[in-house]
Amino acid sequence: MNAKPLIGNLLLIEALKAVQTPEKTIAAAQYFNRAYRASRLGRSEVTEQIVANSVAILSSDTSIEERNTFFAFAKDVVVRQNQVLKSDARFELLTGSFLSTTGQLDEALVHLERAKELMPGKQQIYFEIGAVYINQNKPFEALKSFKEAYELAPEYDEAKIIYLIGAIYAGDRTLEARLIAELPKVIVARDGRISSAYRAVGR
């Protein structure tokens, strides 16, 4: 009874070891595939690890064909697991984040909005929704989402930073100045996301 889950765990460990070494990227993808198929038990954990390591595999020096094969597998796994855990806000967020990261923006929004319905008080969901809108070149929609996240916990510096980034993209200089005044100068100076936002809008 325990053999298949144990094999799945061992394969997952091998995948996590392999993904740390660039020349073993394909081996990591194969281990993830085998770990997922080894047992139904633990599939949600395997899926989470696939999502967490997908960028490393998809941005590796492997061939386009190999990357496309892994992406097709990873997306299928994420969508299947999402159907199993359809009332789980955390997994809706995970699915939306994966789809956003891999450029499936419209699909990502569907899952992120569902996550927001299930867990309206979680800031990370609003951050992810706003990021999708930024990538869709919809800065005002992004700013609205970042504002909602900020209002959930105005004292949280990360929420202020993300809201500031939204203000920069939307060109709201009054809001931008207010948020900069609320943040420690060292954070504003050193946060690469803020400087990237200025570069993106030509400032």
N, C-alpha and C positions, 0 to 999 in steps of 0.2 A: 504493500500500500504506500510505503514511503519512497520507494525506489525512484519513481518518475519525478516527484518534486525535488528530491535530492540531486538527481541528474540535472534538472533545470537550474537549481541553485549553482551547481558547479560550472555549468556552461555560462551562466550569467557572470560569475566571477572571472572566468576566462575572457569574456567579452570586455569587461571593465578593465582588465589588465592590458588587453590588446589595444584598446582604443587610446591608451596613453602613449603608444609607440606609432609614429606616422607610417612606417613601412608595414605595419600590421593592421592597417585600417580595414582591408577587405576581410581579414580573419575576424576582426571584431564584428563586422556586419554579419558574417556567417554564424558566429557564436550567438549573437542576439537572436537570429532567426531560429536556431536550434533550441535555444533556451525557451523561447516563446512556445514552440511546438512540443516541447518535452512534456509539459503537464498543464492542466487547466488551473491547478493551484499555483498561486503566485504570479498569474499573468498580469495583474494590474501593476505589480512592482516591476516586472520585466518591461512592460509598456512605458512606465515612467522613466526607466533608465534608457530606453530607446529614444524617447523624446529628449531627455537631458543630454544625450551624446550625439544626436542627429546632426547638429551643426558641424561638429568635428569630422564626422564621416562625409557629409555632403560637401564640405569645403576642402576635402583632402585632394591629393594629387592623383587619385585613382581615375580610371577612364570614365567618360560621360555615361557609357552604358552601365558600368558598375554602380555609379551614383544613382542613375535613374532606377535601377533594379532595387537598390536599398530604399530609395524614396517611396516607390510603389509599395514595397513591403511595409515600411514604417507607417505610411498613411493608412493602409488597410488595417493594420494592427490597432492604430489609434481610434479609427472610426468604429471598428468592431467592438473594442473595449468600451467606447463611449456608449454604444447601444446597450451594452450589458449594465452600465452604471449611469443610465440616462437621468436619474434624479440626483446625481452626485455633482454638486456645484464645483468641487475641486477638480473633478475630472473634466467637466465642461471647460473650465479655465485652462487646464492642461491641453485639451484638444484645440481650443482656440489659439493658444500660444504657439503650439506646433504649426498650425496652419498659417498663422501670421508670419512666423519665422521663415517658412518655406514659400512665402509669396502667394498663398491661397487666401487673399484678403477678404473676399466676399463670404466665403465659407467660414472663415475665422470669426467674422462678426456675428454670424448666426449662433455659434457656440458661446461666444463671449456675452452676447445679450441674454442667452439662456442662463448662463452662470450668474449674471447680474440679477435676474428674476429670482433665482434660487438663494442667492446670498448678497442682498443689496448693500450690506455694510462692509464689504471687503474692498479695500482701496485698490489692491493689485488688479482687480478686474477692470476698474475704470482706467487705470494706467494702460492696460493692454488695449482696451477699446480706443483710447486716444492715440496710441501708437499706430494702430491700423489706419485711423483717419489721417494721420500725418503721412503715412506711406501712400494713401490714396489722394494726397494733395488736397485735403479738406481741413485746413487749419482751424476754421471756426467750430466745426463739429468736434475736433480734437480738444480745443480749448474748453468747450462745454463739458466734456467728459473729465478733463483734468480738474476743472473747477469743482465738479461733484466730488471727486476724490479728495481734494483739498478741504472741502467743507466737512468731510467726515472726521477730520483730525487736523485742524489748522495749525496746531503746535508742532506737527511732525515735519522736520526739515526736508525729508525726501518728497513729501507731497508739495511743499513750497517750490522745490527745485523743478519738479515735473510741471507744475502750474506755470512757473516762470518760463520754461521751455515752450509751453503752449502759447504764452503771451508773445514770445519772440516770433514764433511762426505766424501768429495771427496779426502781428504788427500793432499790438495794443501796448503802446509805450507808457501809458499812465500806469497800467497794471504792472508792467515790467519794472518800472521804477519803484513801485511800492513793495514788490516782492524782493527786489534786490536789497532794499533798505531793511527788510525783516531778516535777511540771511547774514550769517557771519561772512565778512569779506573774503576770508581764506577759502570758503566753500565756493563762492562765486568765481574766484580766480582760478581755482584748481579743477573744478568739475568739467571734464572733457565733453560731457553731453551739452553743457551750456555753450561752450565755444563752438561745438559742432553746429548747434542751432543757429548761432550768429553767422557762421560760414555759409550755411544752407540758404539763408535769406540775403546773402551778399553784404553783410555788415561786419 
